[in-house]
Amino acid sequence: MDRRSSWLKGVLDLLVLATLVRGESYGYEIAKTLADSGFGRIRGGTLYPVLNRLEESGLVVAEFRAAEKGPGRRYYRITGAGRTTLKEQADLWLEFDSSVRSVLNQGGMA
């Protein structure tokens, strides 16, 4: 059983925030960055609810921009609260990762 999609859902908010630290971006570009980082294809039906939730929580702000050619895009930018949350959650994730690695190492898996 491949559990990676379940793991990804649990950490996707954190990954999106981390992606936005590099600068503002739009949904397709965020998904492409994550895919290029080894997380596979992240569909809009998964990504956009995360972006909406982050926006409603005040962790990102969004701005719609019309394009000269093609459809407009919503650009997302991390807020100060988003940076604080990212730092806190990243620290917790790294602690969790360390605990998982410790147990796996004890079981001879790594």
Secondary structure, 3 states (H helix, E strand, C coil): CCCHHHHHHHHHHHHHHHHHCCCCEEHHHHHHHHHHHHHCCCCHHHHHHHHHHHHHCCCEEEEEECCCCCCCEEEEEECHHHHHHHHHHHHHHHHHHHHHHHHHHHCCCC
